[in-house]
Amino acid sequence: MAKMEKYGPGRVVMGRLDHGADLLEEITGICRKEGIRMGRVEAIGAVSGARLGFYKQETREYRFFSIDQPLEILKLAGNISIKDGEPMVHAHVVLGDKDGKAFGGHLAPGTTVFACECMIEFLEGPVLERKSDRETGLPLWDM
């Protein structure tokens, strides 16, 4: 059976990320600065290039790939929790090119912001910490 916790809404921080910043590092930095230990994140905008990942279940390894062209952020959604005592942003993103072709995956360092508006919501409730999961090899919430 699924393991769930209850959370209530907390305050929300919204803003524009810096042009040229690393998308994942910028969001993670905001979480550190604001003391966000549990939350959710979403963003829209554009990137000048991206680095995304896909988790290969058979080998339990991420395969990363780069897209070296301007792209629109069609949807970025993720959560914030704790790993090794620090805030960890786990986000997936769908990006679109000039022809409407979409690319998606796990947001990785190396995605460069062109313009981005971001919203992070604090969540009130138990803090979840990520630990290595034996079944999947992933750092999942320890519940």
Secondary structure, 3 states (H helix, E strand, C coil): CCCCCCCEEEEEEEEEECCCCEHHHHHHHHHHHHCCCCEEEEEEEEEEEEEEEEEECCCCEEEEEEECCCEEEEEEEEEEEEECCEEEEEEEEEEECCCCCEEEEEECCCCEEEEEEEEEEEEECCCCEEEECCCCCCEEECC
